[in-house]
Amino acid sequence: MKPTARTYLSLSAFYAADPRRRASRERDVGLWWRSARGPTYRAAWVRDTGELYLFQHALTGAGSGSVHLVSGRFDATDLDVLLEGWRDMCGREASLEWLLDAVTQRERAAQPAESHPAARAPRRPTGSGPERTRRPGSSAGPPPRRSRTAA
């Protein structure tokens, strides 16, 4: 099972996709989960939907950042059991991977042992359209300009 079910480009898009999210109470489950890949995340549980989401902190300003919806639905008791000791883990290097392993634990228990891949941090969402930027070292870019020659 993939640890994340869906990615939204913003917190606003996440709330807009299901009206129950906006009206629901939320429970913070750590503000600084650190990925082994570098980004940091806030984790929160939405009571009315049973969803656990990761808000990736962005460098561009307050309120910006992507939202990764964790696979599965949880109740408060599920989270208490699955995430026992999370306060000691949150903030440590690769703590995000610990969190993802913990919440996918119940699904893995029903699978054969050889099919338990380690959980990985979500990939950063890619942009689309003109806002997309090239990564350093990327060979992708606009096609070369053709020179005009007189006939």
SEMI-932402 format. One record per residue: residue number from 1; x, y, z of N, C-alpha, C, O in turn. Coordinates in steps of 0.2 Angstrom, whole numbers, plus 5000, padded with zeros to 4 digits. Layout:
<sites>
NUM:X:Y:Z:X:Y:Z:X:Y:Z:X:Y:Z
...
</sites>
This chain:
<sites>
1:5004:4994:5000:5000:5000:5000:5004:5006:5000:5009:5007:5004
2:5003:5011:4996:5006:5017:4996:5004:5021:5002:4998:5021:5004
3:5009:5024:5005:5007:5028:5011:5003:5034:5010:4999:5036:5014
4:5003:5037:5004:4999:5043:5003:4994:5041:4997:4996:5038:4992
5:4988:5044:4998:4983:5042:4993:4982:5047:4988:4980:5046:4982
6:4983:5054:4990:4982:5059:4985:4986:5065:4987:4987:5066:4993
7:4988:5069:4983:4991:5076:4984:4987:5081:4981:4985:5081:4976
8:4987:5087:4986:4983:5093:4984:4989:5098:4983:4993:5098:4987
9:4988:5103:4979:4993:5108:4978:4993:5114:4984:4998:5117:4984
10:4988:5114:4987:4987:5119:4993:4982:5116:4998:4978:5112:4997
11:4983:5119:5004:4978:5118:5009:4971:5120:5007:4966:5116:5009
12:4970:5125:5004:4964:5127:5001:4961:5122:4997:4955:5121:4997
13:4965:5119:4992:4962:5114:4988:4960:5108:4991:4955:5105:4990
14:4964:5106:4997:4962:5101:5001:4955:5102:5004:4951:5097:5004
15:4954:5107:5007:4948:5109:5011:4942:5109:5006:4937:5107:5007
16:4943:5112:5000:4938:5113:4995:4936:5106:4992:4930:5106:4990
17:4940:5101:4992:4938:5095:4989:4933:5091:4993:4930:5086:4990
18:4932:5092:4999:4927:5089:5004:4925:5094:5009:4929:5096:5013
19:4919:5096:5008:4916:5102:5013:4916:5099:5020:4917:5104:5025
20:4916:5093:5022:4916:5091:5029:4923:5093:5032:4923:5094:5038
21:4928:5093:5028:4935:5095:5031:4935:5102:5034:4938:5103:5039
22:4932:5106:5031:4932:5113:5033:4929:5114:5040:4931:5118:5044
23:4923:5111:5040:4919:5112:5046:4921:5107:5052:4919:5108:5058
24:4925:5102:5051:4928:5097:5056:4933:5100:5061:4937:5105:5059
25:4933:5097:5067:4939:5099:5071:4945:5095:5069:4944:5089:5066
26:4950:5097:5070:4957:5094:5068:4961:5093:5075:4960:5097:5079
27:4965:5088:5074:4970:5086:5080:4977:5086:5077:4978:5082:5072
28:4981:5091:5079:4988:5091:5077:4991:5085:5079:4991:5083:5085
29:4995:5082:5075:4999:5076:5077:5006:5077:5075:5010:5073:5071
30:5009:5083:5077:5016:5085:5076:5016:5090:5071:5013:5090:5065
31:5021:5095:5072:5021:5101:5068:5028:5101:5064:5028:5104:5059
32:5033:5097:5065:5039:5097:5062:5042:5090:5060:5047:5088:5063
33:5038:5086:5056:5040:5079:5054:5045:5080:5049:5044:5084:5044
34:5051:5077:5050:5057:5078:5045:5058:5072:5040:5058:5067:5043
35:5058:5074:5034:5059:5068:5029:5066:5067:5028:5070:5072:5029
36:5068:5061:5027:5075:5060:5025:5077:5063:5019:5083:5064:5018
37:5073:5065:5015:5074:5069:5009:5075:5076:5010:5077:5080:5005
38:5073:5079:5016:5074:5086:5017:5068:5090:5019:5068:5094:5024
39:5062:5089:5016:5056:5093:5018:5054:5092:5024:5055:5086:5027
40:5050:5097:5027:5047:5096:5034:5039:5096:5033:5037:5099:5028
41:5035:5093:5037:5028:5092:5037:5025:5093:5043:5028:5092:5049
42:5019:5096:5043:5014:5096:5049:5009:5090:5048:5007:5089:5042
43:5008:5086:5053:5003:5081:5052:4996:5083:5056:4997:5085:5062
44:4991:5081:5053:4984:5083:5057:4979:5078:5055:4979:5075:5049
45:4975:5076:5060:4969:5072:5059:4963:5075:5058:4961:5080:5063
46:4959:5074:5053:4952:5077:5052:4947:5073:5056:4946:5067:5053
47:4944:5075:5061:4939:5070:5065:4933:5068:5060:4932:5062:5060
48:4930:5072:5057:4924:5070:5053:4925:5066:5047:4920:5062:5045
49:4931:5066:5045:4932:5061:5039:4937:5055:5041:4937:5051:5037
50:4940:5056:5046:4945:5051:5048:4951:5051:5045:4955:5046:5045
51:4953:5056:5041:4959:5057:5037:4964:5060:5041:4964:5064:5045
52:4970:5057:5039:4977:5060:5042:4980:5063:5036:4981:5060:5030
53:4982:5069:5036:4985:5073:5031:4992:5076:5033:4993:5077:5039
54:4996:5077:5028:5003:5080:5029:5003:5086:5025:5002:5086:5019
55:5005:5092:5029:5005:5098:5025:5013:5099:5025:5016:5100:5030
56:5015:5100:5019:5022:5101:5017:5023:5108:5018:5021:5113:5015
57:5028:5110:5023:5030:5117:5024:5033:5120:5017:5037:5116:5015
58:5031:5126:5015:5034:5128:5009:5039:5134:5011:5038:5137:5016
59:5043:5136:5007:5048:5141:5008:5045:5148:5005:5048:5153:5006
60:5039:5148:5002:5037:5154:4998:5033:5158:5002:5031:5164:5000
61:5030:5156:5008:5026:5161:5012:5021:5157:5016:5020:5151:5015
62:5018:5161:5021:5013:5158:5025:5007:5155:5021:5005:5158:5017
63:5005:5149:5023:4999:5146:5020:5000:5142:5014:4996:5139:5011
64:5006:5143:5011:5008:5139:5005:5011:5133:5006:5015:5132:5011
65:5010:5128:5002:5013:5121:5003:5008:5116:5001:5002:5117:5000
66:5010:5110:4999:5006:5105:4997:5003:5101:5003:5006:5101:5008
67:4998:5097:5001:4995:5093:5006:4995:5086:5003:4993:5084:4998
68:4997:5081:5007:4997:5074:5005:4993:5070:5010:4994:5070:5016
69:4987:5067:5007:4983:5063:5011:4985:5056:5012:4987:5053:5007
70:4986:5054:5018:4988:5048:5020:4983:5043:5018:4977:5044:5020
71:4985:5037:5015:4980:5032:5014:4977:5029:5020:4980:5028:5025
72:4970:5027:5020:4967:5024:5025:4962:5029:5029:4963:5036:5028
73:4958:5027:5033:4954:5031:5038:4955:5029:5045:4957:5023:5046
74:4955:5033:5049:4957:5032:5056:4952:5035:5061:4949:5040:5060
75:4951:5032:5067:4948:5035:5072:4953:5037:5077:4959:5035:5077
76:4951:5041:5082:4955:5043:5087:4959:5038:5091:4965:5038:5092
77:4956:5032:5092:4959:5027:5096:4964:5023:5091:4970:5022:5093
78:4963:5023:5085:4968:5020:5080:4974:5024:5080:4979:5021:5081
79:4973:5031:5080:4979:5035:5080:4983:5034:5086:4989:5034:5086
80:4980:5034:5092:4983:5033:5098:4987:5027:5099:4993:5027:5101
81:4984:5022:5096:4988:5015:5096:4994:5015:5091:4999:5013:5093
82:4992:5017:5085:4997:5017:5079:5003:5022:5081:5009:5020:5079
83:5001:5028:5083:5007:5033:5084:5009:5033:5091:5011:5039:5093
84:5009:5028:5095:5011:5029:5102:5019:5031:5102:5023:5027:5098
85:5020:5036:5106:5027:5038:5106:5029:5043:5100:5035:5045:5100
86:5024:5046:5097:5026:5050:5091:5029:5057:5094:5033:5060:5090
87:5027:5059:5100:5030:5065:5102:5038:5065:5103:5041:5070:5102
88:5040:5059:5105:5047:5058:5105:5051:5057:5098:5057:5059:5098
89:5047:5056:5093:5050:5055:5086:5049:5061:5082:5054:5063:5078
90:5044:5065:5083:5043:5071:5079:5049:5076:5080:5051:5077:5085
91:5051:5078:5074:5057:5083:5074:5064:5080:5073:5069:5083:5071
92:5064:5073:5074:5070:5070:5072:5071:5069:5065:5066:5069:5061
93:5077:5068:5063:5079:5066:5056:5075:5060:5054:5076:5055:5058
94:5072:5060:5048:5068:5054:5045:5062:5052:5050:5060:5046:5049
95:5060:5057:5054:5054:5055:5058:5048:5054:5053:5043:5051:5055
96:5047:5058:5048:5042:5057:5043:5041:5050:5041:5035:5047:5041
97:5047:5046:5040:5046:5039:5038:5044:5035:5043:5040:5030:5042
98:5046:5037:5049:5043:5033:5055:5036:5034:5056:5032:5029:5057
99:5033:5040:5055:5026:5041:5055:5022:5037:5050:5017:5034:5051
100:5025:5037:5043:5022:5034:5038:5022:5026:5039:5017:5022:5038
101:5027:5023:5042:5028:5016:5044:5022:5015:5049:5019:5009:5049
102:5022:5019:5054:5017:5018:5059:5010:5017:5057:5006:5013:5059
103:5008:5022:5053:5001:5022:5051:4999:5017:5045:4993:5015:5044
104:5004:5014:5042:5003:5009:5037:5004:5002:5040:5003:4997:5037
105:5005:5002:5047:5006:4996:5050:5000:4991:5050:5001:4985:5049
106:4994:4993:5051:4989:4989:5051:4987:4985:5045:4985:4980:5045
107:4988:4989:5039:4987:4986:5033:4993:4981:5031:4991:4976:5028
108:4999:4982:5033:5004:4978:5032:5004:4971:5036:5006:4966:5034
109:5000:4971:5042:4999:4966:5046:4995:4960:5043:4996:4954:5044
110:4991:4962:5038:4987:4957:5034:4990:4955:5028:4988:4950:5025
111:4996:4957:5026:5000:4955:5020:5006:4951:5022:5008:4951:5028
112:5008:4946:5017:5014:4942:5019:5020:4947:5020:5020:4952:5017
113:5025:4944:5024:5030:4948:5026:5035:4951:5020:5037:4957:5021
114:5035:4947:5015:5040:4949:5009:5037:4955:5005:5040:4958:5001
115:5030:4957:5007:5027:4962:5003:5027:4969:5007:5023:4973:5006
116:5031:4970:5012:5031:4976:5016:5036:4980:5014:5042:4980:5018
117:5035:4984:5009:5041:4989:5008:5041:4995:5013:5036:4996:5016
118:5047:4998:5014:5047:5003:5018:5044:5009:5016:5044:5010:5010
119:5040:5013:5020:5037:5019:5018:5042:5024:5016:5047:5025:5019
120:5040:5028:5011:5044:5033:5009:5040:5040:5009:5034:5040:5009
121:5044:5045:5010:5041:5052:5010:5038:5053:5004:5040:5051:4998
122:5032:5057:5004:5029:5059:4997:5034:5063:4993:5038:5067:4995
123:5033:5062:4986:5037:5066:4982:5034:5073:4981:5028:5074:4983
124:5038:5078:4980:5035:5085:4979:5031:5085:4973:5033:5082:4968
125:5025:5089:4973:5021:5089:4967:5025:5093:4962:5028:5098:4964
126:5024:5092:4956:5026:5096:4951:5021:5100:4948:5015:5099:4948
127:5023:5106:4946:5019:5111:4943:5017:5109:4936:5019:5104:4933
128:5012:5113:4933:5010:5112:4927:5010:5119:4923:5009:5124:4927
129:5010:5119:4917:5009:5125:4913:5015:5130:4914:5021:5128:4916
130:5014:5137:4913:5020:5141:4913:5023:5142:4920:5029:5145:4920
131:5020:5140:4925:5023:5141:4932:5028:5136:4933:5033:5137:4938
132:5029:5131:4929:5033:5126:4930:5040:5128:4929:5042:5132:4925
133:5045:5126:4934:5052:5128:4933:5056:5123:4932:5055:5117:4934
134:5062:5124:4929:5067:5118:4928:5071:5117:4934:5072:5122:4937
135:5073:5111:4935:5077:5110:4941:5084:5111:4938:5086:5110:4932
136:5089:5113:4943:5096:5114:4941:5098:5107:4938:5097:5102:4941
137:5102:5108:4932:5105:5102:4929:5100:5099:4924:5102:5094:4921
138:5094:5101:4924:5089:5098:4919:5091:5100:4912:5092:5106:4911
139:5090:5095:4908:5091:5097:4901:5084:5099:4897:5084:5102:4892
140:5079:5099:4901:5072:5101:4898:5072:5108:4898:5075:5112:4902
141:5069:5111:4893:5068:5118:4892:5065:5119:4886:5063:5115:4882
142:5064:5126:4884:5061:5127:4878:5065:5125:4872:5071:5124:4873
143:5062:5123:4866:5066:5121:4861:5071:5127:4858:5069:5133:4859
144:5076:5125:4855:5081:5131:4853:5077:5135:4847:5073:5132:4844
145:5079:5141:4847:5076:5145:4842:5079:5144:4835:5085:5143:4835
146:5075:5144:4830:5077:5143:4823:5079:5150:4820:5075:5155:4821
147:5084:5151:4817:5086:5157:4814:5082:5158:4808:5081:5153:4804
148:5080:5164:4806:5076:5165:4800:5081:5167:4794:5086:5171:4795
149:5081:5164:4789:5085:5165:4783:5081:5167:4777:5075:5165:4776
150:5084:5172:4774:5080:5174:4768:5080:5169:4762:5085:5166:4761
151:5075:5169:4759:5075:5164:4753:5077:5166:4747:5077:5162:4742
</sites>
